[in-house]
């Protein structure tokens, strides 16, 4: 026994000695250039270790003192899935409805602080290598919400490339911080590119859009995040693009991302996406060829297991080990930028305590964003509600359903305020609750509903749909009822069962307020015609119930705007699988919607003077400053979302009918006015050609400024100025 103890002790010490020696390696020296440190670390790895470090679940390398790490983390609207109690904001589509990039950036800062607190606590408690405890977040989703039937559209910032880019840049800057070298957290622009359903086909479809649609609609937001916000990661989409899987696309990866845009961050596959090369796209014979081709196209990380075949690919001559080295240097540079290999005293974020989670300031911002996200679509004067109401009946499937408020890819707060709780807290009236219907079928008889309505002064129906019905393939839509399939919708109409209950309310002569929750546009033509008020609230996060009550009783003046077109019915939609933008979104739809993009009512009224351009005859490639004066002509303080749209009457098709190119949110007291300034860059004034080139052309540009799109030609004329661009056509960098 004595000899065995003497033998075991030196072996146990070897690990300690190795770890101590590892501290002397150059990659541990925070004073060296970041790339030099990353190259030193890669040089010390075996080929098998390199392959393992290029998969999202990375093992520890004990001899170098490298702990395990899982790259996969989510923070769509709050730190997601970590198991900690965190601040949960409105779902991304609700954030889009705020038209508030400053508020979204502040939200990103809050999320990154809470993420650091969770990361620090996980390292302290020995859980640092676990999934959803890291600092590399696969957020935001900046795909264009081209069709309201797509269940994952709720994760996006809507249908407009400009708004998507503005808000996408805001959350990236909030998450990553503004230090050009050190990252607070790592953000990721996804899903690159031309990806927006159907969910059931996402692993196999081949997107082949025109060069015009590619550069006019599908790529601008990605360019904004890569070139302007310097996002640190991009996630490739599942689908093929023009015959090649997106993570192995010559055009998307080599020519555009690494070429035109000079992207220096890491690219990750979507989960299982490299396996799709083999099993659904059938473009590659096996794991070795799929993995090699992805890395050759500069995919640095795989969520999945096919990169385990990289050593085999080297042995078969499919890829050179030097290409793997370069991919891994780029990937590991992110961990160095996050300070993961620095001494604790050199990490400025290492002392962020766990107690910052759900701080009062964080919760206050969640309420602020919930307030700003909600869009008043109709009001015949019933809102704000009277303080004299005696009996209120609350109905509907979402009135007392906390899970609906969290959307998807969400975290979990300590407390969620449902609409029913918010209403009961706000009013002294008697509040009767009867669900009456779930999302698609009745739960109570007409007689039971009639009894609940007896003597009521008001009915509030809280309905819509749910993340359990719309969302990602595999995460929503199992055993889906009629109208839903695989996370997507087959119709945009509000389920009939809900309309039948609201019809009963109106037949009883009781004022009806319809509170709609959804992650996408819903068509409710009967409600638009017969309800007294309609409030679109999306999936509003932890404070949704409080925000709803504040708006209903006038404690907050509604200010949200629609980030998507609310179509009147299914007949206005092109085929779901058609990726052409013809007839889609406000930029190319020439019909009459139920409610247009950019629309939203207030309890105040606002008037605009005609905008003024600092020069009416700029040269091609020059910027233009536009100012517009807006006044609050109502009797309540309120926020106005000032929107600037451009149209090009002299330009040949294809071109947008009009396009959003400026957004400002301003707060005005009654009678107060403010001059709002926009600077239109050369890129703002440019158009995309049929060949995909972005160019400034001579000709007229009509500039409209208002609180929504122009209502008619008279409105457009009153709130517009004309810019007459002169000079030769000037092609801009892609």
N, C-alpha and C positions, 0 to 999 in steps of 0.2 A: 504493500500500500504506500510505503514511503517513497519507493521509486516511481510509482505512477503519479504521485503528486508532483514530484520534481519534474517529470516529463510534461505534464499538463500545463504547468505555470508558464514556461517560456512560450508555448503555443498561444496561450491566451494573451500574452503580452505582445505577440506579433501584430495583432490587429491594432492595438493602441499605438505601437511604434509606427506602423504604416500610416495611420491617421495623422500622427504628429508630423511625419515626414511630408505628408501631402500638403500640410500647411505651408511648406516652403516652396512648393511648385509655383512657377510664374503665374499660372491661372488663378492663384489665390491672392495675388498682389493687386489691390484695388487702384494702385497708382499707375499701373501699366495701361496702355491703350486697350480698349475693349476687344477689338478684333484679335490682337496679339494674345490676349488671355484665352479667347475661345479657340484659337489655333493650337495653343499649347495643350489645352485639355484634349482636343480631338487627336492630337499626335500621340497621346498616351493610351488610346483605346484600341482594342482589337477590332477586327471587322465585325465580329458578332456583337460586340458591345456597341459599336456605332449603329448597327441596324436596330438594336433594342432601344437606343436613345431616340430613334426617329419614329417611334410609335407612341401613342398618347399616354399609355401606362408604361412609364420607364422604371426599370429596376434600379436598385442601389448599386453603386460600384464601391465596395467597402475599401479596397486597397487605395482608392483616391479620396476617400471620405465624401463621396457623392451620395446624397440621400435619394430615395425613390421620389418620383414626382409624377402626378397625373395632370396632363395639359388641359384636360376637358373641364371647363367651368362655364357657368351661364350667369348673365346678369341683365336680362332683357328689360326689366323694370324694377330692379332690386336684386341683391345677391340671391341667386337661385339655388334651391335644392341642397343647401349646405347642412340643413338640420338645425341651424341656429335661428333665433328669433331676430328678424331683420325688418327694416323699413320697406314696405311694398307700395310702389307708386302705381298709377294707372297703366294698363296695358299699352304697348307701344302705339297702337292706332289711336288711343286716347291722348297720348302725348303729342301725336301729330296734330290732333284737333286743337291743341293749345296755340299753335303757330308761334311758339315762344322758345327760340333757341337759347336765350339766356337761362330760362328756367330749366331746360333740358340739360344744359351744361352743368348747372348747379346740382341737379339730380345725379349726374355722372360723378361729380366730386363726392357727393354723399355716399354713393355706392362704393367708390374706390376706398374711401376711409373705412367703411364697414368691412370691405373685403380684406383690407390690411389687418384690421382687428381680428378677424376670423383666422387669417393666415398666421398671425403672431401667436394666437392662442393654440392653434393646431400644432405648431412647432413646439410650443412650450409643453403641451400635453402628449407629445409623441404621435400625433395624428397628421403630421405635415405631409405625408405622401398620399393621403386619401383623396379620392375624387371629390370635387366641389369644395376643396379647401385651398386651392391654389390661387394664382394671380393672373392667369392667362384665360381671358374670357372670350367666348365665341359670340360676341355681340358687337355691333348691331346687325339686324337683318334689313338690308337696304334694297331688296328686290322691289320692283314696281308692282303695286297691287292693281294689275291690269284687269282683273275679272273678279267681281264680288263673290263668286262661288268658291274661290280658293280659300280653304280653311285656315291656312297659315298667314293669310293676309293680315290678320290681327297683329302679327309680329312686326309689321312693316310701318313705315311712316306715310303710307297712302299711295295715291296713284300718280303724283306729280314728281318728275325728276328733280326740279329745283328745290321744292320743300323737303324732299327726301335727303338731298345733299346737305341742305342747311342744318337740318336736325341731326343727321348722321354725323356731320362734322362736330356739332355741339357735344354729343355724348362721347365721341372719341376724345375730344379735348378735355372733357370732364373726367373721364376714366384715366387717361394716360398722364394728364398734367401737361404743362407747357414747357417743361424742360426738354431740350432737344436730345439729351442723352439718357437721363435716368427716367424710368417709367414708374408711375404710381401703381398702375395696373396695365395690362396689355389688352387692347381692343382688337376686334376682328371684323372685317367687312364681309358679309356673306349674303347670298350664295352666288358666287361668280361663275357664270353669268347666264342671263336669259332663262330665268327659272321662276315659275309662279303657277305650278300645278298643271293638270290635276295630280293630286297626291298619289293616286293609284298607278300613275304612269311615270312617276318621277325617276325611277331607276332604269327606265328603258327608252324614254322618248328622245328624239333628235330634234333640237331646235335649229331651224334654218330660217332666220329672218333676213330681211333686206339690209343692206349696208345702212340705209337711211334709218330704219327703226333701231338698228343696233346702236348707232352713235347718237341718235336723237332721244331715245327713250331708255334703253337698257344699260348703257355704260356711263352716262354722265355722273350719277351719284357715286359710282365706284371711283371715277376719276377725282371727284371732289374729296373723297376720303383719303385716297392714296397720295395725290399730288399736294393738296392743300392742308389736310389735317395730319398727314404723315402717319396714318394708321399703321400699327405694327404687324398686323396679320390680315390675310385674306383667306377665306374658305372657298374651295372649289365646289361647284354644284354637282349633284348626282348625274344630271342628264348629259347627253352628248350635245355638242355644238358643231354643226356641219360635218357630222360623221365621226368626230373624235370626242372621247370623254373630256369633260371640261378640265380636269386636272392633267390632261395630256394633250391639250389643244395648242397647236402651233400658233394660231392667231391670238387666242385669249392670253395664254401664258407667256410665250416668247415674244411675239411681236408687240402686243399691247402692254401687258402688265410689267414685264421686265424691260421692254424696249422703250416704247413711247413714254411710259410713265416712270421708268427708272425705279421701280419698287425694290426696296432693299430689305423688307421684312420677310417674315416666313409665310409660306402657304401650307395650309392643312387641307386634307380631304375631309369631306363630310363622312360621318360614321358608316363604315362599310363601303364607301364610295370606290375604293380601289378594287375591292372584290367585284363590284358591278362591271368593271372592265371585262371580267372573265365570264360571269354567270348570267348577266342580263344584257349588256351591250354586245357581248361576244366579239369584242375587238381584239382580245388578247388570249393566248392559249393557256396560260398558267400564271401562278403567282409571281414567278421570277420575271417573266416578261412584262407583266402589269406593273410590278414595283419598279423595275428598271426604267420603263417609259415614263412613269410619273416623276421620278427623280430627275431624269434627263430634262423633263419639262419644268424643272425647278420646284416641284412639290417637295417640301421639306419634312412634313410630318404626316403620318397616317393615323386616323382614328379607325383602328381595325387591326388586322394581323398579317396582311400581305407583305408588309415591309420586312417581315422575318425571312423572306426569301431573297433579300438583297445579297447575302454572301453567296448563295447559289448563282445569282445573276452575274456576280463578278467572276466566279469560276467558269461560267459558260460564255464569258466574253460579251455579255449583253450590256455591261456598263463598266466603266473604269472606277476603281476605288477612289480616285481623286475627285470624281464627280460627287461621290457620297460624302467625302470630306468637306467639299465646298457647301453642300446642302446642310450638313450638320453644323458647320461654323456659323452659317446664317441663323439656324434654329437656336443654337445655344447662346448666340449673342443676345437673344431676348431674355434669357435667364440672368445673364450678366447685367443687362440694363435694369432688371428688376432687383438687383442687389443680392441675388440668392447665394452668391459665393463670396460675399464680402463679410468682414467682421461686423458684429452687431453694432459696434460703436461708429461704424462708417455708414450705417443705414439710417437715414433720417426718419424712416417710417417704422422702425423696429419697436418704438415705445408707444405706438398707438394702442390704447387699452381696449379690452373687450367691452368695457362699460359704455363705449360710444354707440353701440348698437341701439337703435330706436331712441336716440336722444330726443329731447323735446324739439330741438331745432329741426331734426330730420323728420319727425312726425308732422311738424308744422308745414314743411315743404311738401310732404305727401298730400296734405289737405289743399295747399295752394294749387298744386298741379291737378288735383281732382276737380277743384272749382273751375280752373281754366279749360279743362278738357270737355266739359259738358256743353252741348249745343242745343239751344232752344230753337226748335224747328217751327213751332206754331204757338200762338197765344192770342186768343180772342178777347183778352182782358181779364180772364180768370186768375192769372198770375200777375204779381205775387199774391199769395193766398191771404185771405182776411184773417185777422186775429180773432174774429167772432164766430168761427166755425165751432159747432157743438158736437157733431158726430161725423167722423170720417171712416169710410170703409176702404181698406187696403186689400187689393186682390193681386193675384198673379204669381207665376212660378219663381220669379226672381226677387220677391219682396223679402223673403227670409231665407236666403240661400247664400251663405258666405263664400262658398267655394267658387261661385260664378264670378265674384268680384276680383278674383286673383288671376284670371286669364290663364296663360300657360307659360312655361319656362319661368315659373315664379318661385319666390321664397315664401316664408310664412311668418307673419307678424304675431305679436302677442295678442293683439286684439283687432278684430274686423268689425266695423260698424255696418250693419245691413241697412237697406232703405227703411224697413219697418222700425228698426231701433232708432234710426235718425229721425223719423217722423214722430215717433212717440216721445222722444227726448225734446223735440222742438215745440210741440203744441200741447196746450192744456185741454184740447178737445178729447172726447171719447174716441178711441181708435179701435175699430173692429177689424180683425184679420181673418180672411178666408182665402185659401189658395185658389180655389175654383178650377184651376187647370194646371197641368204641368206644361212642359214646352209644346207638346203636340196633342194632348188629349185631355178631356175633362176629368176632374177629380171630385167635383161636386155637382149635384143636380141643379136644374133651373130653380126648383123650389127652395133649395138651400141658399142659393145665391139671392133669390128674391127676399128671403127672410133677413139676410145680412144687410141688404140695401134699404130695408124699411127705416124711414126716419133719417136717412143719411143726408147731409148737406153737400157731400162731395165724395167721389170715388177716385182713388188713385190706383191704376192698374200698372204693376211693375212686371213687364214681360220682356219679350225678345227671344233670344236664343242663348246658347251656353257653350263654354269651351269643351264640354263633354260631347257636343254635337259637331262643332267646327274646330279644326285644329290639324295637327300633324298626323300623317298616316301612322297607325298603330297607337296613337295617344288619344284619339277621339273617333267616334263613329262606329265603335263595335256594336253590333246588333242595332244599327241605326234605324230610326223610324223613317217613314216616308218623307222625302224631301232632303235626306242626308245620306251620304255614302262615303265611307273611308276617310272621314275628316272634312270632305268638301260638301257643298250643297248642290242639289239638283234643281232647286228653285230658290229665288230670292224673296218669295212672298212670305210674309209672316204666317206662321201656322194658323189654320182656320179656327182651331179650338179657342185660341186667344181672342180672335176677332169676335167670335160668337158671344163670349162673356162681355166684351165691351159693348156689343150691340144691345145686350140686355140692360146694361147700365143706362145707355142713352134712351132706350124705350121707356125706362122708368122715370125719365125726366130729371136725372141727376147729373150735375156737371162732371165731366170726365177728364182727368189728367192721365195721359199715357206716358209712362217712363219706360223707354226702350233701352235694353242692354244688348249689345252684340259686338263682335269684333270686326264687323263688315257692314256693308250697306244692306238694309232690309227694305223691301217694298211693302208699304202698308197704305194703299190708296184709300181704303174705307176710313181708317183712322185719320188720315190727312184731311178728309172731307168732314168728319163728324166729331172727332175729339175736340175738346175746348183748348187743350194745350198738349204739346208733345215735346218731351225732353229726351234727347239722345245722350246716353251716359256711358256707352262702351262697357268695358270691364274696369271699374274705377279704382281698384286697389283698396287698401285698408281703410281709407277715410271716405269711401264712396257714399255711404249712408248719410254721413254728416253733410257732405257737399250737396247731395240731392235736396235735403231738407233746407239747407241754407238758401239754395236757389228758389225752391218752391215758395218760401216765405219772404224772399227778398232781402235776406241778410247778405247775399252775394248777388251782384248783378251779372247775369250770364254773359259770357264772352267767347265761348268756343266757336270754331268754324269747322265745316266738314272738310276732311282731307281726302274724301272720295266722293264721287258722284252717287247720289241715291236715285237709281233708275226707277221708272214707274212700274215696270213688270219685266218678266223674262223675255218678252218679244223684242226688247231693246238691246239684248245682248247678242254679240256674235258667238260662234261656236267656241266652247271653252278651250278646245285644243288648238285653236288658231292663234298664233303668236303675233300676227300682223296687228298693228295698232289702228287700222282702219275701223272707225266707228267706236273706238274705245276711249274711255276717260274724257274729261271735259275738253281736252285739247283736240280731239278728233270726233267726238260724238255731236251730231248736228240735230238730234231730236230734242224733245222736251222732257227733262228729267222730273222726278218727283220733287227733289231738292238738289240744287247744283253744288258742285265743288266750291268751297270758300264761303258757303252760306251759313248764317247764324244770326239769331235775333238777340236783342238786348231790351232791358227795361228803360233804356235811354234812347234818344235819337241823335244822330250825328250828321252834320252837313259838311260838304267839301267844297272848297274853291277849286277852280280848274288848276291842274298842275302846271308848273312853270319849268321849262328846260333852260339850263344856263346857256346853251347854244342850240340853235335850231338847224345848224348846218355843220355838224362835225365831219371830219374825214374818216374814212374807213379805218378801223383799228383804234380810234380814239374813244375815250370814255365820256360819258355825259352825266351831269348832275341834274337831278330832278327834285323839285320841292313841291309840297302840297300842304295846304292849310286845312285842318279839320277842327270842327267845333262841336262841343257837346251842347245840343239844343234841348235836352231833356231836363228833368228835375232830379236826377239821381247821378251820383258819381259812377263812372263805369269805365271799363277797358274797351277800347276800339282796336280791332285788328286791321291795320291799314295795309292794303294789298295793291301791288303794282303789276299790271298785265301789259304785255306787248303783243302787237299784231303787225303783220307785214303785208299790207294790201297790194303792193306792187310785185311781190315775189311770186314766182311760179310754184305750183304744187310739186312735190308734197311739202306741206308746211302746217304748223298747228293753226287752229282757228284763232287761238290766243294762248299765251303762256305766262304763267306767274314768274316774275323776275325780281320781286322785292316784297319784304314783309317787315312791318314794324308793329309792335304792340305798345299802345300808349294809354295812360290813365288820365282821364279828364274829369274835373268837377263840373257841375252845372254851369253853363255859360263860358267855361274855359276853352281856349283854343290853343293849338300847337302846330308849328310848322315842322313837318316831317321831311327828312332829306334822304334821298337814295342816290347812290352812285352806280350807274350802269356801266359795266366794263365792256370791253370789246367782245368778250365771249357772251355776255348777256344780250348784246345787240346782234349777234351772229345767227346764222341759220345753218342747218346741216344739209348738204347736197345729196343727191341720189347715190353718189360714190362714197358717202360717209365723211367727206371732208367738211370741217367746220370753217365757215368763211363769213367775213363781213362784206356785204354787198351794198352798192349805192341804191338809194331809193327811200321811200317813205317808211317810217316806223311810227305807228300810233301807240301812244303811251297813256294808259288809263289808270287812274288811282281812285280807289274807293274801299268801302268796307266789305265788298264782295265783288263777284264779276258784275259787269254792267247788266242792268235789268232789261234794257232795250236800247234802240239806236239813240233815242233822245238822251237817255242817261249816259250812254257812252260819249256822246258829243259834248255834254256838259262837263264831264270830268276827264277830258283827254287833252293832250297836246301832241303836236306832230313834230317828229324829228326827221329832218331831211338829210340823210347821209350822202356824202359826195366822195368822189375819188374812185380809184380802181378797186376791184375785188381783192381782199386781203385774206389769205388763208392762214388760219391760226394753228398752233401746235395741237396735235391730238391729245 
